[in-house]
Amino acid sequence: MRLPFVVSVPHCSYQVPEEMIPSIALSEREILESSDIGTREVFAHLPVRMTLWSRWNPIVADLNRDYRERGPEGAIPQVDRWGRRIYKPNCLPTGDEVEERLKRYYWPYHDRLSEAVHDPHTEILFDCHSLARLRPPGASDILKWRRDFVLGNNGDQHGEIDSSRHDITCPPEMIRMIKKLLEEGGFSVSINRPYSCGFITRHYGRELIRRGKAAVQVQINQALYLDEKTLHVHWIKLSTIAVALERLFREVARRI
């Protein structure tokens, strides 16, 4: 039986369209570092109603940004998550190229995601990412914040409404329940620290919570399964995590 959830994994791919490669300033390793390594393998095989994962690296189109966001960190970014310039000199995409990228790489994902979110059988959207053990330049946290999992509902560290942000995307008692289940599985967990949630969780969460449903951003610490020097995945560790997450998802479905 499929669980009444939608799983979104928008940053999992390291692929770049062949026609873009001559304009890219990043090395192969840097392109890989720009993705959420291992998140497709961790999250994309859970027994849920629908799973969506990106085919293309976030440097091609950042699916977790509002399409109206332009500039260095917009939906068609000019810098990667580490602040490195993506393009060689004089190779930035033009306005027409930006619109074409949105059409080809951004909207197909969001059209499918919107349809899944509006399905009356969907109870929770989980938007899934990874968290580097070491913080990227400009990150607001220090190393001690890097828990095994970070859950986000656009609220404070208890999942309650934060007056400095917009409405929460998941009831506080639900996100605290998910935190408790993860902790019972042996993981360390924080809520909305160091990151709250991105565009996908906020945008679709507004609709879901109005209907008595929820959206949660989930970030997993890459140190749980990734050799940070070689960027090689420890497949046994990753498989163990995937099994633990399936148990978690089944228990969440039982309790809602």
Secondary structure, DSSP 8 states (H G I E B T S, - for coil): --EEEEEEETT------GGGGGGB-S-HHHHHHTS-TTHHHHHTTSSEEEEEE-SS-TTT--TTS-TT--STTSSS-SB-TTS-B-B-TT----HHHHHHHIIIIIHHHHHHHHHHHTSTT--EEEEEEEE-SS--TT-S--GGG--SEEEESSS-TTSS--TTS---SS-HHHHHHHHHHHHHTT--EEESSS----HHHHHHHHHHHHTT-EEEEEEEEGGGTEETTTTEE-HHHHHHHHHHHHHHHHHHHHH-
